[in-house]
Amino acid sequence: MKKKEKRLAELYQYINSFEYISINDLMMQFNVSKSTIVRDLDMLARQELIERFHGGARALSDERVTKFNIREKINEEKKILIAREAAKLVKNHDTIYLDTGSTCFLLYKEITATDITIFTPNLAIINYTPRSNISHLYALEGEVSQNNYSLGGNLTLENMKRIFPEKMFFSAIGLKKSNSCEIQCANEIQVSTIRTLCEMQGEKILLLDSSKIGVHKTFQGNSIKDIDTVIIDNNVISDEISNIKFNTKNLILADES
């Protein structure tokens, strides 16, 4: 076996033994440059053996939803910027809905407004250290998902129809590159969740880091035309920014400034 082929095989085997691994860790493990690791990862991704993320990679699996503790590490810096921008939209005395997912969990930790009421199926939020500025925290009833660290299913959807938050924050697995920019979902339940959110009366705020732009999955939800505000980081090409601006009422670009 040629040296490069041998390294690729060893690289793939090594990645397969982790849920998520960073480029820096791979550079140290294989004692090669960043450019070499990036080229190798791109090659494995083209062969659909791994999934590439900003700053790292993971092995592909049959699971439709990446485990919560993995998602926390993927594009974390970008997600924090998005969460900080989203937190600016939360005002004193607001009643809000925070969906499942790591970005909504980060948003919860960034909220500085006071006397806030929160409804959520997000177990990471429910189990986090109590916040003094949150006056009421309600857990929406549903089936527990260990991988997604959340409550979900028909019970949760029924409970969502009984609440009236002023603002709803949620994310998705991707956003399709198309004229109408359909929201991409992990499964049927996420489709139903987003459909329910879009039917509710409050302000709908979609949080997406740049790695999700252009992702196309089997399950598709609403178009972002049904969304009031989309918050993304600024690591998105100008054509895609223009397309998102055209399809939604308000676009916020999160950056470090």
N, C-alpha and C positions, 0 to 999 in steps of 0.2 A: 504494500500500500504506500502511495506517495505521501510525503511529509504533510502536505496541506490536507489531503483526504483523511489522514490519520488524526490531524488536529481537529478537523471538523467533526469526525466521529466521536472523539473524546469530549469535545465541546458540547455536542448534543447530549451525550450520556450524562455529563456533569450538570447541564441545565435541567435535565429530566429528574434529577434527584432533589431539586428545589422547587418550591412554589413560585418564587420570584427571585431573580438575582440581578445585581447591578453590573454595569460595564466595568466599573472600578474593581469589583471583586473578581471578575473574569480576567482582567488584565493581570492582577496579582497571581491568580491561580495558574495561568498559562504563560506568564512572563513574556507577554507580547505588548505591542503598542496599542493605543486606543484605536487608531485607524485600522489595524489588522483585525481587532475584535469586531469593530463595526462592520467591516466587509464580510467577515465570517457569519455574523448574525444576520446580515441582509441576505446572504446566500441560503442559510437555513430557513429563513422566513419565506423566501421565494419558493422553496421546496415544501412549504406548508408543514414544517416540522416544529416550528416554534412560533410564538407571537411576540412581535417587537413592541416595546414601549419606550417612551423617552427616558433614556438613562439605563435601560435594562431590557430583560426579556424573560419569558416563561415558556414552559413546554405547553403545547396544545393538549387539551383534554376534552372529554365528552361533556363536561359540565357547561351549562349555558350561562351560569352566573359565576363570575370569579369570586372566590372567598373574600369576605369583608377585609380580613387582615392583610390580604394581598393588595386589594384595591387601595387601601390606605397608603401604600408605598409607591403606587404608580402615579407619576406626575404630581407628587405631593406639593412641591413648591408652587406649581401653577394653581392647584386646587386651593391652597391657602390664600393666594391673591384673589381668586374668585370669591372665596368665602368672605374675605374682608370687604369686597365691593358689595356683596349681597347684604352683609350686616348693616351697611349704611342705609339700606332701604327699610330696616326695622326701626320703627319709632316707638317712643314711650307709650305704654298702654295698648300696644297692638296685640291682636290675636292672630297667630300664624299657624300654618301647617308645615312641618318639616318631614320630608319623605325619607325612605330608606337610603342608604349609601354613605360613602365616606365624605363626600363634599358637603352634604347636609349636616353631618356630624361636626365637621370643621366649622361650618357656619354657626352652629349652636355655641361652640366655644368662643366665637368671635363677637357674639351679640353683646353690646354694651348698653343698649336701651333698657329702661327699667319698667317694672310692673307689666311684664310680658306673659301672655298665656299661650302655651304651645300644645298642639295636638300632634302626635307622631306615632308611627309604627316602628321607629328606629330603636332597636334595643341598645345600641351604643350610647344613644342620647339618654335613654331611660335609666341606664346603669351608671352613667357618669356622675361624678361628684356634684351634688346639688348646687345650683347657682343662686346667689342671693337676689339677683335682679329678675329672676323668673318667678312670677307670683303663683302660676298654676302650670303643671305639666301633666298632660293626660296621655295615657297609653291607649292606642286604638286596639281593640280586641281582635285576635286572629290566630292563625296557625304559626307556630314558631319555626323559622328557618335557621338552622345552625350555621350553614355556609354564608347566608346573606345577613345573618345576625339581625333578623327583623321579624315582624309579625305581618302576615299576609293572608290572601285568600278571600273568599266571599264574605266572611264575617267582617274583615277589615273594610272591604268595599262598602258594605252596608252601613258601617259606622261612619265612613267618610261622607255619606249622603245625609247624615244627621247633624253635621257640624257646619259652621258658617265663618271660617277664618277670613280675615281681611286680605291676607297674602298667603300664597302657597308656593313653597320652594321645593323643587324636585330636580332630578337629573335623569339620565337615560344612558343606554349603552352606546349610542351613536347618533349621528345626524347624516342622513343620506345626501349626497351631492346630486341635486335634481332641481327642477324649476320650483317645486313646492316645498323642498327641504323636509321630508318626512322624518319624524323621530323614530329611531331604531330601538327595538325592545329585546330583552333577553328571552322572554317567554310570554304566554298568553295572559298571565296574571298582570305583568307589567303593562301590556297593551290596555287591559281593562282599567288599571289604576290611572294611567295617563288620560284615558278617555273620560273617566269619572272626574278627574281634576279639571279637565277642560270644560266640563259641564257645570262646574261650580261657579259661584258668582264672584269670588274674590280675585285679586290680581294674581296672575299665573306667571311664575318666574322660573325659567329653566337655566340650570347651571351646567355648563359643559366645558371641560378642558379640551385643549386643541387636539389631543390624540384621538378624540371621538369624532372629529369632523371628517366626513367622507367614509365612515364605517357603514357597511351595508349588511344587515342581518335578515334572517327569515321573517321575523315578526316586526311589522311596522305599525306605529301608532299615528297620532294626529300630525298634521302639518304644523310647522311653527307659526303659521298664519293664525292659529288659535291661541298663541302665547302672547302675553302682554310684553314681557321683557326677557331677553336672552343675555346671559352674562358668560363671556368666554375670555380666555387669556389672549394676549396679543401675538401669540405664535401661530397665526393663521394667515394664509396668503390673501392678498388684497381682493382677488376675484371672489373667494369664498365669503369674505367679510361683506362685500357688496351684495352678494346673493342673499345672505342672512338678513342684512339691513332691508332689502327689498321685501322680504317675506314676513317680517315681524314688526311690531309697533315700536319697539325700543331695543337697541343693542348697546350693551355696555362692555367695553374692552378693559379687562383688568390688567394692570401693569404695576411696576414697582415704584412709579413716581407718586 
